């Protein structure tokens, strides 16, 4: 059984989360940490990329829609054949346990 209070550390800031089942994009916004998301959390733009530093197993499994968005933005090597990839979209990453992550800003 999962704890009723979880912690997310994002960009060095510790965020206490009341319960599991919320995506990291929503949690970050409620905590005042802005993550870019042009599509408002629908896995279309791929701009809310995060790197999971610890606790990748504590995020919901990656699904096809998220895989397609990450591959289209050049992250195939980071996600191929991985159950718990270290690169995820914050909008699709449902927090299930403690996680440490950082936002990714990809430069051209």
VOSETOR-163985 format. One line per 8 residues: number of its first residue (from 1); their letters; for each residue x, y, z of N, C-alpha, C, CB. Coordinates in Angstrom, 2 decimals, always signed. Atoms other than C-alpha are relative to their C-alpha. Glycine has a CB too. Example, Ala and Ser with C-alpha at 12.3 -4.5 7.8 and 13.67 -1.06 7.14 Angstrom:
// VOSETOR-163985
1) AS) +0.89 -1.19 +0.00 +12.30 -4.50 +7.80 +0.90 +1.20 +0.00 -0.99 +0.03 +1.25  -0.82 -1.19 -0.06 +13.67 -1.06 +7.14 -0.77 +1.09 +0.73 +0.41 +0.46 -1.42 $
//
This chain:
// VOSETOR-163985
1) XXXXXXXX) +0.84 -1.18 +0.00 +0.00 +0.00 +0.00 +0.88 +1.24 +0.00 -0.96 +0.00 +1.22  -0.79 -1.21 +0.13 +1.30 +3.44 -0.94 -0.28 +0.96 +1.14 -0.28 +0.66 -1.33  +0.13 -1.01 -1.04 +1.90 +6.18 +1.60 -0.97 +1.09 -0.45 +1.37 +0.61 +0.34  +0.94 -1.05 +0.35 -0.71 +8.93 +1.77 +0.71 +1.34 -0.23 -1.04 +0.15 +1.09  -0.76 -1.22 +0.21 +2.03 +11.59 +1.70 +1.30 -0.35 -0.72 +0.29 +0.73 +1.34  -1.16 +0.30 +0.82 +4.73 +11.56 -0.97 +0.86 +1.24 -0.15 -0.42 -0.53 -1.37  -0.88 -1.12 +0.28 +7.69 +13.72 -1.84 +0.49 -0.07 -1.43 +1.19 +0.02 +0.97  -0.57 -0.17 +1.33 +8.77 +14.97 -5.23 +1.06 +1.08 +0.13 -1.09 +0.38 -1.07 $
9) XXXXXXXX) -1.04 -1.02 +0.05 +12.08 +16.74 -5.54 +0.19 +0.36 -1.46 +1.36 -0.49 +0.66  -0.07 -0.46 +1.38 +12.06 +18.81 -8.72 +0.88 +1.23 -0.07 -1.41 +0.30 -0.55  -0.97 -1.10 +0.15 +14.95 +21.05 -9.74 +0.54 +0.46 +1.34 -0.64 +1.19 -0.73  -0.58 -0.29 -1.30 +16.27 +20.84 -6.20 -1.00 +0.46 +1.06 +1.02 +1.03 -0.16  +1.02 -0.43 -0.96 +12.99 +21.92 -4.55 -0.83 -1.20 +0.44 -0.91 +1.10 -0.61  +0.79 +1.11 -0.54 +11.24 +19.43 -2.26 -1.46 +0.42 +0.06 +0.52 -0.40 +1.42  +1.44 -0.26 +0.03 +7.49 +19.26 -2.79 -0.69 -1.15 +0.72 -0.53 +0.14 -1.48  +0.77 +1.04 -0.66 +5.26 +17.37 -0.39 -1.33 -0.12 -0.74 -0.22 +0.32 +1.53 $
17) XXXXXXXX) +1.21 +0.27 +0.78 +2.41 +15.77 -2.31 -0.98 -0.75 +0.89 +0.33 -0.83 -1.31  +1.00 +0.59 -0.89 -0.80 +14.89 -0.48 -0.28 -1.46 -0.25 -1.25 +0.75 -0.11  +0.29 +1.39 +0.32 -1.43 +11.63 -2.32 +0.52 -0.32 -1.38 -1.51 -0.29 +0.10  -0.47 +0.41 +1.31 -0.36 +9.61 -5.32 -1.13 +0.17 -1.01 +0.50 -1.46 +0.02  +1.00 -0.04 +1.05 -2.15 +9.69 -8.66 -0.06 +1.30 -0.77 -1.31 -0.27 +0.57  -0.02 -1.27 +0.72 -1.28 +13.19 -9.88 +1.23 +0.04 -0.90 +0.00 +1.20 +0.99  -1.14 -0.08 +0.90 +0.96 +13.97 -12.84 +0.98 +1.08 +0.48 -0.46 +0.30 -1.44  -1.06 -0.90 -0.48 +4.25 +15.77 -12.23 -0.18 +1.41 -0.54 +1.35 -0.53 -0.41 $
25) XXXXXXXX) +0.24 -1.34 +0.54 +3.29 +18.69 -14.49 -0.98 +0.76 +0.89 -0.55 -0.08 -1.44  +1.00 -0.65 -0.86 +0.21 +19.47 -12.37 +0.57 +0.29 +1.39 -1.26 -0.89 +0.13  -0.60 -0.19 -1.33 +2.12 +18.99 -9.11 +0.95 +1.18 -0.03 +0.74 -1.28 +0.44  -0.98 -1.09 +0.08 +4.87 +21.35 -10.26 -0.70 +1.35 -0.09 +0.92 -0.20 -1.21  +0.72 -1.27 +0.15 +2.43 +24.07 -11.31 -0.67 +0.42 +1.30 -1.06 -0.12 -1.11  +0.63 -0.32 -1.28 +0.53 +23.86 -8.02 +1.02 +0.46 +1.04 -0.76 -1.21 +0.52  -1.06 -0.36 -0.94 +3.86 +24.28 -6.24 +0.78 +1.24 -0.45 +0.96 -1.16 +0.17  -0.67 -1.20 +0.49 +4.92 +27.31 -8.28 +1.24 -0.25 -0.83 +0.36 +0.84 +1.14 $
33) XXXXXXXX) -1.12 +0.32 +0.89 +7.52 +25.49 -10.39 -0.58 -0.15 -1.41 +0.76 -1.33 +0.46  +0.55 +0.03 +1.35 +6.76 +26.21 -14.01 +0.82 -0.91 -0.91 -0.05 +1.41 -0.58  -0.59 +0.86 +1.03 +7.48 +23.55 -16.60 -0.71 +0.36 -1.29 -0.15 -1.55 +0.35  +0.57 -0.36 +1.30 +6.97 +24.52 -20.23 -0.91 -1.12 -0.49 +1.12 +0.29 -1.03  +0.93 +0.97 +0.57 +3.96 +22.80 -21.81 -0.93 +0.73 -0.95 -0.81 -0.73 +1.11  +0.79 -0.71 +1.01 +2.58 +24.25 -25.03 -1.35 -0.66 -0.27 +0.79 +0.11 -1.28  +1.25 +0.73 +0.31 -0.12 +21.56 -25.35 -0.87 -0.20 +1.24 +0.32 -1.35 -0.62  +0.76 +0.06 -1.25 -1.35 +21.90 -21.74 -0.19 -1.42 +0.53 -1.35 +0.63 -0.20 $
41) XXXXXXXX) +0.01 +1.32 -0.62 -0.52 +18.33 -20.78 -0.64 -1.12 -0.78 -0.66 +0.08 +1.27  +0.62 +1.04 +0.82 -1.75 +16.25 -23.71 +1.00 -0.85 -0.78 -0.97 +0.63 -0.96  -1.07 +0.79 +0.63 +1.60 +14.68 -24.75 +0.14 +0.29 -1.49 -0.27 -1.49 +0.20  -0.10 -0.36 +1.41 +1.54 +16.54 -28.06 +1.27 +0.77 -0.32 -1.19 +0.81 -0.40  -1.11 -0.90 +0.32 +4.33 +19.11 -27.82 +1.35 -0.56 +0.45 -0.23 +1.35 +0.65  -1.25 +0.56 -0.49 +6.96 +17.17 -25.86 +0.88 +1.00 +0.74 +0.76 -0.57 -1.13  -0.84 -1.02 -0.64 +8.15 +20.34 -24.15 +0.14 -0.15 +1.51 -0.55 +1.35 -0.29  -0.08 +0.17 -1.46 +7.61 +19.15 -20.55 +0.90 -1.16 +0.40 -1.40 -0.21 +0.58 $
49) XXXXXXXX) -0.92 +1.10 -0.28 +10.51 +16.71 -20.63 +0.68 +0.17 +1.34 +1.05 -0.11 -1.12  -0.72 +0.01 -1.27 +12.04 +15.75 -17.31 +0.97 -1.18 +0.01 -0.98 -0.08 +1.21  -0.95 +1.08 -0.20 +15.03 +13.62 -16.35 -0.22 -0.53 +1.41 +1.50 +0.48 -0.21  +0.20 +0.63 -1.30 +14.35 +11.19 -13.53 +1.36 -0.39 +0.55 -0.95 -1.25 -0.10  -1.30 +0.26 -0.62 +17.38 +11.12 -11.24 -0.08 -1.16 +0.98 +0.51 +1.25 +0.70  +0.25 +1.11 -0.94 +15.92 +8.73 -8.64 -1.50 -0.29 +0.01 +0.52 +0.34 +1.44  +1.39 +0.39 -0.17 +12.69 +6.79 -8.33 -0.79 -0.21 -1.29 -0.68 +1.01 +0.79  +0.71 +0.23 +1.27 +11.86 +6.02 -11.99 -1.06 -1.09 +0.14 +1.00 -0.39 -1.10 $
57) XXXXXXXX) +0.98 +1.08 -0.23 +10.05 +2.90 -10.72 -1.24 +0.52 +0.72 +0.63 -1.14 +0.81  +1.14 -0.59 -0.73 +7.71 +5.23 -8.78 -0.84 +0.92 -0.87 +0.50 +0.76 +1.21  +0.80 -0.76 +0.95 +6.17 +6.72 -11.91 -0.79 -1.00 -0.84 +0.91 +0.93 -0.91  +0.83 +0.86 +0.83 +3.36 +5.25 -13.98 +0.77 -0.48 -1.22 -1.28 +0.73 -0.43  -0.69 +0.52 +1.19 +4.49 +3.06 -16.91 -0.16 +0.92 -1.20 -0.53 -1.40 -0.34  +0.05 -0.82 +1.21 +5.32 +4.84 -20.14 -0.95 -0.65 -1.00 +1.43 +0.18 -0.62  +0.97 +0.51 +0.98 +2.60 +4.51 -22.79 +0.34 +0.51 -1.39 -1.44 +0.42 +0.39  -0.32 -0.26 +1.40 +2.62 +4.71 -26.58 -0.02 +1.48 -0.37 -0.96 -0.75 -0.88 $
65) XXXXXXXX) +0.11 -1.42 +0.32 +1.50 +8.35 -26.83 +1.23 +0.78 +0.48 -1.28 +0.59 +0.63  -1.18 -0.66 -0.56 +4.37 +9.48 -24.60 +1.26 -0.43 -0.75 +0.14 -0.31 +1.50  -1.15 +0.51 +0.77 +6.87 +7.26 -26.45 +0.09 +0.74 -1.33 -0.12 -1.53 -0.23  +0.01 -0.69 +1.29 +5.84 +8.82 -29.77 +0.47 +1.45 +0.13 -1.40 -0.04 -0.61  -0.40 -1.40 -0.20 +6.26 +12.36 -28.41 +1.50 +0.08 +0.28 -0.80 +0.64 +1.16  -1.42 -0.04 -0.32 +9.70 +11.60 -26.97 +0.87 -0.38 -1.20 +0.30 -0.94 +1.17  -0.75 +0.41 +1.19 +10.91 +9.81 -30.11 +0.03 +1.13 -1.01 -0.62 -1.27 -0.62  +0.05 -1.09 +0.97 +9.77 +12.72 -32.28 +0.87 +1.19 +0.40 -1.43 +0.47 -0.19 $
73) XXXXXXXX) -0.88 -1.07 -0.47 +11.94 +15.02 -30.15 +1.43 -0.50 +0.24 -0.56 +0.59 +1.29  -1.37 +0.47 -0.01 +15.07 +12.88 -30.46 +0.43 -0.78 +1.23 +0.88 +1.12 -0.16  -0.37 +0.71 -1.23 +14.95 +10.80 -27.27 -0.16 -1.52 -0.11 -0.84 +0.51 +1.16  +0.16 +1.44 +0.18 +14.66 +7.30 -28.75 +1.02 -0.79 +0.80 +0.12 -0.36 -1.48  -1.05 +0.74 -0.70 +18.00 +6.17 -27.31 -0.19 +0.00 +1.51 +1.36 +0.58 -0.33  +0.21 -0.09 -1.44 +16.89 +7.25 -23.83 -1.17 -0.86 +0.49 -0.25 +1.43 +0.39  +1.19 +0.73 -0.44 +13.65 +5.26 -23.82 -0.13 -1.41 -0.57 -1.21 +0.77 -0.37  +0.18 +1.30 +0.66 +14.09 +2.22 -26.11 +0.24 -1.15 +0.97 +0.96 -0.12 -1.20 $
81) XXXXXXXX) -0.12 +1.24 -0.76 +13.56 -1.12 -24.43 +0.14 +0.20 +1.51 +1.18 -0.78 -0.50  -0.13 -0.26 -1.43 +13.30 +0.41 -20.96 -1.38 +0.00 +0.65 +0.71 +1.34 +0.25  +1.23 +0.03 -0.76 +10.58 -0.33 -18.44 -0.22 +1.32 +0.73 +0.00 -1.16 +1.00  +0.05 -1.26 -0.74 +11.38 +2.78 -16.37 +1.04 +0.96 -0.57 +0.24 -0.24 +1.52  -1.00 -0.88 +0.60 +13.14 +5.23 -18.69 +0.27 +1.24 +0.86 -0.45 +0.42 -1.39  -0.38 -1.17 -0.80 +14.98 +8.19 -17.18 -0.50 +1.30 -0.60 +1.49 +0.05 +0.16  +0.57 -1.20 +0.63 +13.49 +10.67 -19.67 -1.50 -0.23 -0.15 +0.68 +0.30 -1.40  +1.47 +0.12 +0.05 +9.74 +11.24 -19.35 -0.62 +1.36 -0.29 -0.55 -0.57 +1.33 $
89) XXXXXXXX) +0.78 -1.22 +0.10 +7.07 +13.83 -20.05 -0.68 +0.21 +1.35 -1.05 -0.06 -1.18  +0.60 -0.29 -1.30 +5.92 +15.51 -16.84 -1.52 -0.15 -0.04 +0.37 +1.42 +0.46  +1.46 +0.07 +0.11 +2.33 +15.60 -18.13 -0.52 -1.43 +0.01 -0.45 +0.68 -1.27  +0.42 +1.41 +0.07 +2.24 +11.81 -18.51 +0.54 -0.83 +1.15 +0.46 -0.60 -1.31  -0.65 +0.71 -1.09 +4.24 +10.86 -15.42 -0.80 +0.13 +1.28 +1.42 +0.53 +0.22  +0.82 +0.01 -1.20 +1.86 +9.94 -12.63 +0.87 -0.45 +1.17 -1.24 -0.95 -0.17  -0.82 +0.27 -1.17 +3.57 +10.04 -9.25 -0.63 -1.10 +0.85 +0.20 +1.28 +0.83  +0.46 +1.13 -0.80 +3.25 +6.75 -7.35 +0.84 -0.20 +1.26 +0.02 -1.28 -0.83 $
97) XXXXXXXX) -0.92 +0.10 -1.12 +6.11 +7.16 -4.88 +1.02 +1.12 -0.09 +0.70 -1.36 +0.03  -0.99 -1.07 +0.00 +9.12 +9.36 -4.09 +0.82 +0.04 -1.29 +0.92 -0.17 +1.19  -0.73 -0.20 +1.24 +10.88 +10.81 -7.14 +0.86 +1.25 +0.11 -0.97 +0.10 -1.21  -0.87 -1.17 +0.17 +13.80 +13.16 -7.78 +0.18 +0.20 -1.48 +1.39 -0.19 +0.73  -0.06 -0.27 +1.43 +13.77 +14.85 -11.18 +0.47 +1.42 -0.26 -1.37 -0.23 -0.65  -0.35 -1.33 +0.45 +14.93 +17.86 -13.15 -0.59 +0.23 -1.37 +1.54 +0.20 -0.01  +0.53 -0.32 +1.33 +13.49 +19.66 -16.15 +1.12 -0.03 -1.01 -0.71 +1.38 -0.02  -0.96 +0.04 +1.11 +15.22 +19.32 -19.51 -0.36 +1.12 -0.97 +0.00 -1.40 -0.73 $
105) XXXX) +0.17 -1.02 +1.04 +15.68 +22.25 -21.81 +0.98 -0.37 -1.09 +0.23 +1.47 +0.54  -0.83 +0.45 +1.10 +16.96 +20.98 -25.13 +0.35 +1.19 -0.89 -0.72 -1.11 -0.82  -0.43 -1.10 +0.86 +19.03 +23.48 -27.08 +0.27 -0.53 -1.40 +1.25 +0.69 +0.57  -0.21 +0.39 +1.40 +19.35 +23.42 -30.85 +1.46 -0.10 -0.34 -0.67 +0.97 -0.94 $
//
